[in-house]
Structure formats: C-alpha cells, structure tokens
Amino acid sequence: MQTINAADILRHKPPFRFVEQVILTSENRAMALVPANPPATKWAACPELSVLPVEYAAQVMGVLIRSRLGDTSASGVLAGITEFAWDFMAESLQSVELRHSGTRGAFHDFKAEFLNRNGIVCAQMAGFVHLSPGDGHRTPVHVDVPEDAPIYDVTDYQRDGDQIMMSVSMRCDCPVYAGHFPDAPLTPGVLIAEMMLEAASHNRPGMGLRRLNDLVFKSPLLPGDVAELKLKEHAPNRFSATLLRGGKRLARAKLELDHVPAAASSLSSDLISS
C-alpha cells in the first residue's frame, strides 16, 4: 500500500478539494477518508440533494490514475456519471473505496462504494474521468478565495405540466472557482447535477436524490455564462434534464427523486425564489 497526499497531485484547491490523503491499496484500487457531511455553504445543495460524494470519488480516481500513469501534471475532469444511487441516505459518510475498471483512450472508468462510519455501504456509483497529458510542470497560482456566494442566480423559473425551464446566470464571485481550478476556472460537474436536482425538487418538500443516471458533459460551463436548464418529468419524480448555452447542449442526465426520512430532511434551497 502507498499513501499519497492529494494536494501534491490534484489541481483542486480549497474550498473544492475534499480529499487529503489517498491510499493506493493495489494497482487498480484506492480508498480515502471523506468529509462526513456536505459543506454548509451557499454554493452546495442541501444534504438530501447533494452529489458531492461523486466528487470525492472523482478526486480519489484522479490521484489513482495519475499515479498509475506516472503523469502527476496531467489535467483531469469528471467527464460523466453512469450511475449514482443511495442504498440509504447516511447520517455520516466516512470513506470511499474505488477501482479503476477500464480505459477508453483518454477516458478512465471507475466504480466506487461509499461507506458510513459503521462500515456499511450506503451509496454506489460508476463514472469516468478524462485526462489530458500534462506539460511536465505546474506553476503555482495564488488565488484569493472570495466570500461565500452561490454559484448561480436564477433569472427565470417556469413549470408547465411535466415541463420545467430554468434560466441561470453563473456567478464569477463564487469561491468554488478559486478551487476548480485556479488556473482555468470551470463549473464542477457535480454542481451542475445539483442545479438540475434543485430545479426538479422545487416546491416538493421532503424530496431528495434517489438516483442519478447517464450524466454526460459535452462542453464546460464557465463563470459568467448564462444558461438554460430544461427538464421533463416522464413519470412521478423521474426526470430527464438538459443544460444548454445559446442552444448548444452542455450536459444531460436522468434524475430520480424520493422521499427522505424526516430526520435527514433539511430546509429546501433558497436559490430558487417562489
């Protein structure tokens, strides 16, 4: 086994680096301790809608695959989520364990399990990251982290039957961009997924994420961008979602909501005004 400091390999910086040390348990497997709860910030979704565990796994995968390839300066991003599902919503996550399950050119597939403090699997996922070759060196960049702020403002929200349309303006002052990434800021894929979930769950108290499928990112969403989110409810609490900018599709996904226990439920996000 080998223990690696994530900060020595990942481009992520606080407040969007969640993994401190990664343990390589074999050539294709790794694990790490993770934050017990999603951060209580204006840019993160409430716990029952949080997709941040996916980011924890992606960061562990980033350390594993860079170490395996011997290119610690490679640039990598979460490129897609095949499936993320809660077996049950944990009061407290403790660790993530994953394995590298395949490579398709620059895309690297992985599967992960999330364990609570009792060692019980409470969520599972499959996804893939994209790695681009590094230039052999990395220049440190200092970025002042701004005050806590949402990552987007809602400029319009409409619901007509089974159709939802939400227009958003991505804020440039959100501290996430100081950490993802200081040298080339772009909106994290997991926060795009949370934006979809918040649109779907608006005015549905007590609902949370059950399953997220087939999330694929086509183009990056940048600070300052204006985008449109379109959802269709195909069955009760089951949605397809598409994110567009200027008519061009940036991302798409399938979402499933479910009732969460009262003890796990918190106040709904106030990012969407009634």
N, C-alpha and C positions, 0 to 999 in steps of 0.2 A: 504493500500500500504506500501511496505517496500523498502528502498533504501540500496543497498549493494555495497561496494567497491570491484570491480573485483579483485584488487591486493591481497585481503585477501583470495581469493578462488582459482583463476586460477594459474596454474603452469607457464603460459606465462609471459615472461619478455620483456621489451623493447629490440629491436625495433619491437617485434612481438606481443605486447599486444596493442590492438586498442580501447578497451572499458574500460572506467574508472569507471563508476557507472551504475548499472543495477537496474531498478525499477521493482519490482515484483508487478504487478497490480492485480493478482489473483493467485490461486493455480497453474494454468497451463499456465499463460501468463506473459510476461515480455517485457520491452522495454528499449532502451538505445539510447543516442546520439552517433553518429559515426563520424569518420573523413569525412570532406566534399569531399576530393579528395584522390586518392591513393597516397602513399608516392612517392616522386621523388627520387628514389634510383636506383642503378644498379641491384638490385635483383627483383624489382617489374616490371610487364609488363606495357606497355603504357596504358593510361586510357581506350581506346576502347577495350582492350583485358583483362582488369583486372577482376579477380574473387575474389578480396579481400572482397567485400561486404559479400560473403558467410562466410568468416572467422569472420567478425563482428557478424553475426548471430550465428555462432557456439560458439563464446565466451559468448554471452548472454545466449545461451542454457546451456552452461557449468555451469554458475552461477545458473541458474534457477533449473536445475535438481539436482545439489549437495545440494542446499539449501532445496529442497523438500525432498530429501532422508536423509538429516541430516548427510552427509558424505563429509565434505569440503576437506578432504585429498585424495579423490578418484582421480585416474588418468583417464583422458579422452582425446579422439581424435575425430576429424571429420572422420567418417567411410565411408560416401558416400553422393552423391548429386543425388537425384532422378530427380530434375529439377531446373534449374536456368535460368530465362529469363528476359530480359529487355522489359518492355512495351514501354519505350523510354529511351534513354540514358540521364540521368540527368546531368545538369551542376554542381549540388551540392547536394549530399545526406545530409540528416540531422539526420534521425533516422531509427531504425529498430524495428519492432514490431513482436513478435512471440508467438506461442502457442505450448505447448507440446501436440502432437497429438496421442501418443501411445508408448507402451513399449513392446519390444520383447526380453526377457531375459536381457542381458547386453546392448542391443541396444535401444536407445530412439529417436523416430521420432519427427520431428518438422516441422512446416510451418512458413514462415516469409514473411513479406512485408517490402519493403524499400521505405521510403518517402523522397521527396525533401523538400526544405525549405518552399515551399508553401503548404505542407501537402498532396501532390498528390503522389499516389503510382506510382513509376517508375520501379520497379522490384519486382519479386516474386520468391520464392524458396520453395522447400521441400527437406529435407535431414535427416540424422540421425547421432548421435554421439554414441561412445562406451565408457562405463565407467567400470573401474576395481576398486575393493574395495581398499581403502587406508589402510595404515599400522598404522593409528592413530596419526601420527605425520609427520611433514615435516621439514627437515633440510635445513636451508638457504644455498644457494650455491652462491658464488660470481664468476661472470664470466666477464672478461674484454671484452667489445664489440670491435671487430676488425674494421679496416677501411672498408668503404663501398666497397662491391665487389659483382659481380654477384654470383648467387647460382650455376651456372653450366657453363662449357665450352663446346662448340660444337666441336667435333673432326671429324665428318663426316656428310654431308647432301647430300642426293641423291633423285631425283624425276624421276620416270619413269612412264609416263602416269598418271594413277589415284593412283599410289603407292608412298608413301613418307617414307624414312628411315632416321632417325637422331640418331647419336650416341652422348652421352653426358657423361661428367665426372663431378661429383658433387664436388664442391669445399669445403674444410674444413674451409676456412677463411671467409666465408660469415657470416655477423653479424646476419642473421636470426637464425642460430643455437645457438647463445647465448640467444635467447629468446624462442626457440621452440625445445628442452627445455634445460635449463642449466644443469640439472642432467642426461638427456638422450636425446641428440640431434637427431632429425629426420626431414626429409624434409616435410614441411607442404603440406597437400593435395591440397590446393588451388594453390600453386606454381607449383605443378605437372600439374594441369589443365592448368595453364598459359603457361607452357612449351609446352603442346600439341597444344594450340591455336597459339603460336608463330610459331611452325613448320607448321601448316596449313595455316597461313596467310603470310608466307614468299613470297616476290615478288608479293604481292597483295595489293598495296597501297589503302588506304581508306576503308579497310575492318575491321570490328570489330566483337566482340561476339554478337550473337543474342540469342542463346540458348545453354545450356549445359545439357545433359541428361545422366542418367544411369551411373554416375561416381561411381565406386566401387574400394576401395583399398583392395588388398589381403595381401600384405606384405609391411613393411616400406622400404623407400628409404633413405639410410644413407649418411652422409658426407663421401666423398672419394669413393663412389660407382661409377662404370661405368655401364651405362645402355643404352638400345636401345629403341627408340620410333618408332613404325610403325603405319602409317595412311593409310587409303584407302578412296578416295573420291567417294562415292556412287552416288551422284547427285551433280550438281553445288553448291559448297560451303557447302556441307554436308559430314561430315567425321565420320568414326569410328577410334578410337585410342587405341593402346595397348602399355603399358610400360613393358619392360622385363629386367631382370638382369640374365645373364647366362642362358637364355632360359626360366626362370621362370617368369610367369606373375605377375606383381606387381599391375597394375591398368589398367582399361579400361573405355572408355567413348564414348559418341556420341556428336559431335560438329556441330553447325551451325553458319556460318558467314553471315554477311550482310553489306551493305554499310552504313557507318556512315556519318552524316552531316559534311560538311567541317569544321564547327566551332568546332565540337567535335573531329575531327581527329588530331592526332599529328604525329610526325616522328615515323617511324617504329623502333622496337627494333633493336639494332646493335649487339645483342648477336649472330645472325646467319650471318656469312660473306658470301658474294656472291661467 
